[in-house]
């Protein structure tokens, strides 16, 4: 969907400010920016009179990434969010601008585009209004006119920028720090996702067999029913990736009264929706323990499996992107290595957090006659064997319960499975993104 471009960007010519109160406010906002903070009030007063005061509403697009920056903006009231698209994925840049908490010097983030406006360089990121407010715009032509005409202003601007360069010398010039639930999906291709899922299905099946053997004490086939597993896994992974992009395309959380709740729903939905397919995959691996028909077997353990799938979905999607985004450039700037690193960290977290739901759903699948409580007690009893007999019976039981939950059986195999799956899936999808494949899923940007 298109966002409405604010008229100040394209339509209005400079009319100037005549109201002394507005002039004073414009000077104050200019002096909170890195470009003008060392400038005198007298020097800025002349330029402020040639600026414009413009109202904006929610959803107005102030800046379009890559478009020539013809004006700089100084936010008087309201908040502005900046997002930069890198490798087909939108990242929130630093923070919101406008009505923000003052820094240790008493200044707020009010200036947008001041460092690109002089020569109308391409805008660094999109800037969108998050609500109603107003701003003061400084056209490129006005800035150039006053810098040429006023030597004192030019000297003060140089001094301002010199101070800013010193302050930034040991810092990253911009940071992409999008919150977990606000991560936006990368553009992905159905064929690329399908190839990745096909490769990953064999890896997953082998480790699933090892995990089931660890829990039950009985080995089954490493790659059973692959004629069912492969197409089901392809549909399953495409579901996670496709649903994420579809929901991002159709749902705008900021338009709801509780954006966080909306984002939680968008994050949980792929895991919930894909649980039946996941159940079919699990049932394919459990025939050696549960002789029920697969049409009945797939429903066993579905409650805890749904919890596991929600954790898996968030890990594969939002958490992998979240971790990748936070890998310092000093570690690596290689995109493939960053994808691998982000997937590895997310896989460790997801594997650990989803292990108890996985164990309970798997045990229920293999032995449906027992309740979840009985299965949990069996896990505790297995852990109790690892606790020294020197402890009292009550202490042994408590330590065994903690061990069964905090250090569950087969957790290393499960974590290795999830880490490998995330790396194979995200790495293959990322590696195939430059290949000209015909079927892409639409995104919101």
C-alpha positions as CSV (number, residue, x, y, z in Angstrom):
1,X,0.0,0.0,0.0
2,X,1.2,3.5,-0.8
3,X,1.9,6.0,1.9
4,X,0.8,9.6,1.3
5,X,3.8,11.8,0.6
6,X,3.7,14.9,2.7
7,X,3.1,18.0,0.5
8,X,6.2,19.8,1.9
9,X,8.4,17.4,0.0
10,X,7.1,18.0,-3.4
11,X,4.5,20.8,-3.7
12,X,5.1,23.9,-1.6
13,X,7.6,26.6,-2.6
14,X,9.3,28.5,0.3
15,X,7.0,31.1,1.7
16,X,9.0,32.0,4.9
17,X,8.0,32.5,8.5
18,X,6.6,35.8,9.7
19,X,5.4,35.0,13.2
20,X,8.2,35.8,15.7
21,X,7.1,32.9,18.0
22,X,7.6,30.5,15.1
23,X,10.9,32.0,14.2
24,X,12.1,31.5,17.8
25,X,10.9,27.9,17.8
26,X,12.7,27.2,14.5
27,X,15.9,28.7,15.9
28,X,15.6,26.4,18.9
29,X,15.1,23.4,16.8
30,X,18.0,24.2,14.5
31,X,20.3,24.5,17.5
32,X,19.4,21.0,18.6
33,X,20.8,19.5,15.4
34,X,24.4,18.4,14.8
35,X,24.8,20.8,11.9
36,X,23.7,24.0,13.7
37,X,24.3,23.4,17.4
38,X,27.3,25.8,17.5
39,X,25.6,28.5,15.6
40,X,24.6,31.8,17.1
41,X,21.0,32.9,17.5
42,X,21.6,35.9,15.3
43,X,23.1,33.8,12.4
44,X,20.3,31.3,12.6
45,X,17.5,34.0,12.8
46,X,18.0,35.2,9.3
47,X,17.8,31.7,7.9
48,X,14.9,30.7,10.1
49,X,12.7,33.4,8.5
50,X,13.1,31.7,5.1
51,X,12.0,28.3,6.4
52,X,8.4,26.9,6.2
53,X,6.2,25.7,9.0
54,X,4.1,22.7,7.8
55,X,1.6,20.4,9.4
56,X,1.7,16.6,8.9
57,X,-0.7,13.7,9.7
58,X,-0.2,10.0,10.5
59,X,1.2,8.0,7.6
60,X,2.7,11.0,5.7
61,X,6.0,10.1,4.0
62,X,8.5,12.8,4.6
63,X,11.5,11.2,3.0
64,X,11.7,8.4,0.4
65,X,14.9,6.4,0.6
66,X,17.2,7.0,-2.4
67,X,15.3,10.1,-3.6
68,X,17.1,13.5,-3.8
69,X,17.0,15.2,-0.4
70,X,15.7,18.7,-1.3
71,X,14.7,19.7,2.2
72,X,15.8,19.1,5.8
73,X,13.1,18.8,8.5
74,X,13.1,19.9,12.1
75,X,10.3,18.4,14.1
76,X,8.4,20.8,16.3
77,X,5.7,18.3,17.5
78,X,4.8,14.7,16.7
79,X,7.0,11.6,16.1
80,X,8.7,10.3,13.0
81,X,9.9,6.8,12.4
82,X,12.8,6.1,10.0
83,X,13.2,2.8,8.2
84,X,16.0,1.8,5.8
85,X,15.6,-1.1,3.3
86,X,18.7,-3.2,3.0
87,X,18.8,-6.5,1.0
88,X,15.0,-6.3,0.5
89,X,14.4,-6.1,4.3
90,X,13.2,-3.0,6.1
91,X,15.1,-2.0,9.3
92,X,14.2,0.6,11.9
93,X,17.0,3.1,12.1
94,X,18.1,4.1,15.6
95,X,14.8,5.5,17.1
96,X,11.9,7.8,16.5
97,X,12.4,11.5,16.0
98,X,10.4,14.4,17.4
99,X,8.7,14.0,20.8
100,X,11.5,12.0,22.3
101,X,13.2,12.0,25.7
102,X,16.0,14.7,25.9
103,X,19.6,13.4,25.9
104,X,22.1,14.3,28.6
105,X,22.6,17.7,27.0
106,X,18.8,18.4,27.0
107,X,18.4,17.9,23.2
108,X,15.9,15.8,21.4
109,X,16.2,14.0,18.1
110,X,14.5,16.6,15.9
111,X,16.5,17.0,12.7
112,X,16.0,14.7,9.7
113,X,18.1,14.9,6.5
114,X,20.3,17.9,7.5
115,X,23.5,16.2,6.4
116,X,22.2,15.2,2.9
117,X,20.4,18.4,2.0
118,X,23.2,20.7,0.9
119,X,23.9,18.9,-2.4
120,X,20.5,17.1,-2.5
121,X,22.1,13.7,-2.0
122,X,19.9,10.6,-1.9
123,X,17.9,10.2,1.2
124,X,19.4,7.6,3.6
125,X,16.1,6.1,4.8
126,X,12.4,6.4,4.6
127,X,10.8,8.8,7.2
128,X,7.1,8.3,8.1
129,X,4.9,10.3,10.5
130,X,3.6,8.1,13.3
131,X,0.9,10.7,14.2
132,X,-0.1,14.3,13.7
133,X,2.3,17.1,14.3
134,X,4.2,19.9,12.5
135,X,7.7,20.7,11.4
136,X,9.9,23.4,10.0
137,X,11.5,22.6,6.6
138,X,14.8,24.0,5.3
139,X,15.1,23.9,1.5
140,X,18.5,23.1,0.0
141,X,18.4,26.4,-2.0
142,X,17.8,28.4,1.2
143,X,20.7,26.8,3.0
144,X,23.1,27.4,0.2
145,X,22.0,31.0,-0.1
146,X,22.7,31.8,3.5
147,X,26.0,29.9,3.6
148,X,27.2,31.9,0.7
149,X,26.0,35.2,2.0
150,X,27.0,34.9,5.6
151,X,30.6,34.0,6.3
152,X,30.0,33.9,10.1
153,X,27.2,31.3,9.7
154,X,29.4,29.2,7.4
155,X,32.2,29.2,10.0
156,X,29.8,28.2,12.8
157,X,28.4,25.4,10.7
158,X,31.9,24.1,10.1
159,X,32.5,24.3,13.9
160,X,29.3,22.4,14.6
161,X,30.2,19.6,12.2
162,X,33.8,19.4,13.5
163,X,32.4,18.9,17.0
164,X,30.0,16.2,15.7
165,X,32.7,14.4,13.8
166,X,34.8,14.2,17.0
167,X,31.8,12.9,19.0
168,X,31.1,10.3,16.4
169,X,34.7,9.2,15.8
170,X,34.4,6.1,17.9
171,X,30.8,5.3,17.3
172,X,28.8,3.7,14.4
173,X,27.3,6.4,12.3
174,X,23.9,4.7,12.2
175,X,22.6,1.5,13.8
176,X,19.9,-0.8,12.7
177,X,18.1,-1.9,15.9
178,X,14.6,-3.1,15.0
179,X,12.8,-4.7,18.0
180,X,12.1,-8.4,17.8
181,X,8.4,-8.2,17.1
182,X,8.9,-5.3,14.6
183,X,11.2,-7.3,12.3
184,X,10.1,-7.0,8.7
185,X,10.5,-10.0,6.3
186,X,12.9,-10.2,3.5
187,X,11.6,-10.9,0.0
188,X,11.6,-14.6,-0.5
189,X,10.9,-16.9,-3.5
190,X,8.6,-19.9,-3.3
191,X,11.0,-22.0,-5.4
192,X,14.0,-21.0,-3.3
193,X,12.1,-21.8,-0.1
194,X,11.1,-25.2,-1.6
195,X,14.7,-26.1,-2.5
196,X,15.8,-25.1,1.0
197,X,13.0,-27.1,2.6
198,X,13.8,-30.2,0.5
199,X,17.5,-30.2,1.6
200,X,16.6,-29.6,5.2
201,X,13.9,-32.3,5.4
202,X,16.6,-35.1,5.2
203,X,18.8,-33.4,7.9
204,X,15.8,-32.9,10.2
205,X,14.5,-36.5,9.7
206,X,17.8,-38.0,10.6
207,X,18.2,-36.0,13.8
208,X,14.5,-36.6,14.7
209,X,15.2,-40.3,14.6
210,X,18.2,-39.8,16.9
211,X,16.1,-37.7,19.3
212,X,13.3,-40.2,19.4
213,X,15.7,-43.0,20.1
214,X,17.2,-41.0,23.0
215,X,13.8,-40.5,24.5
216,X,12.3,-44.0,23.9
217,X,15.4,-46.2,23.8
218,X,14.5,-47.7,20.5
219,X,15.9,-46.7,17.1
220,X,13.7,-46.4,14.0
221,X,14.5,-45.7,10.4
222,X,16.5,-42.5,9.8
223,X,14.5,-41.4,6.7
224,X,11.0,-43.0,7.0
225,X,8.1,-42.1,4.7
226,X,10.1,-39.4,2.9
227,X,7.4,-39.5,0.2
228,X,5.2,-37.9,2.8
229,X,7.9,-35.9,4.7
230,X,9.4,-34.1,1.7
231,X,6.2,-32.5,0.3
232,X,4.9,-31.9,3.8
233,X,8.1,-30.1,4.8
234,X,8.2,-28.0,1.7
235,X,4.6,-26.9,2.3
236,X,5.4,-26.4,6.0
237,X,8.4,-24.1,5.5
238,X,6.7,-22.2,2.7
239,X,3.8,-21.7,5.1
240,X,6.1,-20.1,7.7
241,X,7.8,-17.8,5.2
242,X,4.7,-17.1,3.1
243,X,2.4,-16.4,6.1
244,X,4.9,-14.0,7.6
245,X,5.1,-12.0,4.4
246,X,1.3,-12.1,3.8
247,X,0.5,-10.9,7.3
248,X,3.1,-8.2,7.0
249,X,1.6,-7.1,3.7
250,X,-2.0,-7.1,5.0
251,X,-1.8,-6.1,8.6
252,X,-0.5,-2.7,9.9
253,X,0.0,-3.1,13.7
254,X,0.3,0.7,14.2
255,X,-3.3,1.1,13.1
256,X,-4.6,-1.0,16.0
257,X,-5.2,0.3,19.5
258,X,-2.7,-2.3,20.9
259,X,0.1,-2.6,18.3
260,X,2.1,-5.0,20.5
261,X,-0.8,-7.4,20.7
262,X,-1.2,-7.2,16.9
263,X,2.5,-8.0,16.4
264,X,2.3,-10.9,18.9
265,X,-0.7,-12.3,16.9
266,X,1.3,-11.9,13.6
267,X,4.3,-13.7,15.2
268,X,2.3,-16.5,16.7
269,X,0.0,-17.1,13.7
270,X,2.4,-19.0,11.4
271,X,3.2,-21.5,14.1
272,X,-0.4,-22.1,15.0
273,X,-1.5,-22.5,11.4
274,X,1.3,-24.8,10.5
275,X,0.8,-27.2,13.5
276,X,-1.3,-29.7,11.5
277,X,1.4,-30.1,8.9
278,X,4.0,-30.4,11.6
279,X,1.9,-33.1,13.2
280,X,1.9,-35.1,9.9
281,X,5.7,-34.9,9.8
282,X,6.1,-36.1,13.4
283,X,3.6,-38.9,12.9
284,X,5.7,-40.1,9.9
285,X,8.6,-40.7,12.3
286,X,6.7,-42.5,15.0
287,X,5.3,-45.5,13.3
288,X,7.8,-47.9,15.0
289,X,6.4,-46.9,18.5
290,X,2.7,-46.1,17.7
291,X,0.9,-48.6,15.5
292,X,-2.1,-46.3,15.0
293,X,-3.0,-45.2,11.5
294,X,-1.2,-42.0,10.5
295,X,-4.7,-40.4,10.1
296,X,-5.1,-40.9,13.9
297,X,-1.5,-40.7,15.0
298,X,-0.9,-37.1,13.8
299,X,-3.3,-35.7,16.5
300,X,-1.3,-37.2,19.4
301,X,0.6,-34.5,21.3
302,X,-0.8,-31.6,19.2
303,X,-1.3,-29.2,22.2
304,X,2.4,-29.0,23.2
305,X,3.4,-29.3,19.5
306,X,1.6,-26.1,18.8
307,X,3.6,-24.3,21.5
308,X,6.8,-25.8,20.0
309,X,5.8,-24.6,16.5
310,X,5.2,-21.0,17.7
311,X,8.7,-20.9,19.2
312,X,10.1,-22.5,16.0
313,X,8.3,-19.9,13.8
314,X,9.5,-16.9,15.7
315,X,13.0,-18.3,15.8
316,X,13.1,-19.1,12.1
317,X,11.6,-15.7,11.2
318,X,11.9,-12.8,13.6
319,X,14.7,-14.0,15.9
320,X,17.0,-15.0,13.1
321,X,16.7,-11.6,11.5
322,X,17.0,-9.9,15.0
323,X,20.2,-11.7,15.7
324,X,21.6,-11.2,12.3
325,X,20.9,-7.5,12.5
326,X,22.9,-7.2,15.7
327,X,26.1,-8.9,14.6
328,X,28.7,-6.1,14.6
329,X,30.2,-5.2,11.3
330,X,33.6,-5.6,13.0
331,X,32.9,-9.3,13.3
332,X,31.9,-9.8,9.6
333,X,30.2,-7.8,6.9
334,X,29.8,-10.9,4.7
335,X,26.0,-11.3,4.2
336,X,26.2,-15.2,4.1
337,X,28.2,-15.3,7.3
338,X,25.9,-12.8,9.0
339,X,22.9,-15.0,8.0
340,X,24.6,-18.1,9.3
341,X,25.5,-16.3,12.6
342,X,22.0,-15.0,13.2
343,X,20.5,-18.3,12.4
344,X,22.9,-20.1,14.7
345,X,22.1,-17.8,17.7
346,X,18.4,-18.0,17.0
347,X,18.6,-21.8,16.6
348,X,20.3,-22.2,20.0
349,X,17.6,-20.1,21.7
350,X,14.7,-21.7,19.9
351,X,16.1,-25.2,20.4
352,X,16.5,-24.8,24.1
353,X,13.1,-23.0,24.7
354,X,11.2,-25.5,22.6
355,X,12.7,-28.7,24.0
356,X,10.3,-29.4,26.8
357,X,7.2,-28.8,24.5
358,X,8.9,-31.1,21.9
359,X,9.6,-33.9,24.4
360,X,6.1,-33.9,25.8
361,X,4.5,-33.8,22.3
362,X,6.8,-36.6,21.1
363,X,6.3,-38.8,24.1
364,X,2.5,-38.4,23.8
365,X,2.8,-39.2,20.1
366,X,4.7,-42.4,20.8
367,X,2.7,-43.5,23.9
368,X,-0.7,-41.9,23.6
369,X,-2.2,-44.0,26.5
370,X,-0.2,-41.9,29.1
371,X,-1.2,-38.4,30.1
372,X,1.2,-35.4,29.8
373,X,1.6,-35.5,33.6
374,X,2.8,-39.1,33.4
375,X,5.2,-38.3,30.6
376,X,6.7,-35.4,32.6
377,X,7.1,-37.6,35.6
378,X,8.9,-40.2,33.5
379,X,11.3,-37.4,32.3
380,X,11.9,-36.4,36.0
381,X,12.5,-40.1,36.9
382,X,15.1,-40.3,34.2
383,X,16.8,-37.2,35.5
384,X,16.7,-38.5,39.1
385,X,19.1,-41.3,38.1
386,X,21.7,-38.6,37.5
387,X,21.4,-37.1,41.0
388,X,23.8,-38.5,43.7
389,X,22.2,-40.7,46.4
390,X,23.8,-38.6,49.1
391,X,20.9,-36.1,48.8
392,X,17.6,-36.7,50.7
393,X,14.7,-38.1,48.7
394,X,12.9,-34.8,48.7
395,X,16.0,-32.9,47.5
396,X,16.8,-35.5,44.8
397,X,13.2,-35.2,43.5
398,X,13.5,-31.3,43.4
399,X,16.9,-31.4,41.7
400,X,15.6,-34.0,39.2
401,X,12.6,-31.9,38.4
402,X,14.8,-28.8,37.8
403,X,17.2,-30.9,35.7
404,X,14.4,-32.3,33.6
405,X,13.1,-28.8,32.9
406,X,16.3,-26.7,32.7
407,X,18.6,-29.4,31.2
408,X,16.2,-31.7,29.4
409,X,17.0,-35.1,27.9
410,X,18.4,-34.9,24.3
411,X,18.5,-31.1,24.4
412,X,21.9,-31.1,22.6
413,X,20.5,-33.1,19.7
414,X,17.4,-31.0,19.5
415,X,19.4,-27.7,19.6
416,X,21.8,-29.0,16.9
417,X,18.7,-30.0,14.8
418,X,17.2,-26.5,15.1
419,X,20.5,-24.7,14.5
420,X,21.2,-26.8,11.4
421,X,17.7,-26.3,10.1
422,X,17.8,-22.6,10.5
423,X,21.2,-22.3,8.8
424,X,20.2,-24.6,5.9
425,X,16.8,-22.8,5.4
426,X,17.9,-19.2,5.8
427,X,21.2,-19.7,4.2
428,X,19.8,-21.5,1.1
429,X,17.0,-18.9,0.7
430,X,19.5,-16.1,1.1
431,X,21.9,-17.7,-1.4
432,X,19.2,-18.1,-4.0
433,X,17.8,-14.6,-3.8
434,X,19.9,-13.3,-6.7
435,X,18.8,-16.2,-9.0
436,X,16.1,-15.2,-11.3
437,X,13.3,-17.5,-10.1
438,X,9.7,-16.8,-11.2
439,X,7.6,-17.0,-8.1
440,X,7.9,-14.4,-5.4
441,X,5.7,-13.7,-2.4
442,X,4.4,-10.1,-2.2
443,X,5.7,-7.9,0.6
444,X,4.6,-4.6,2.1
445,X,7.5,-2.6,0.8
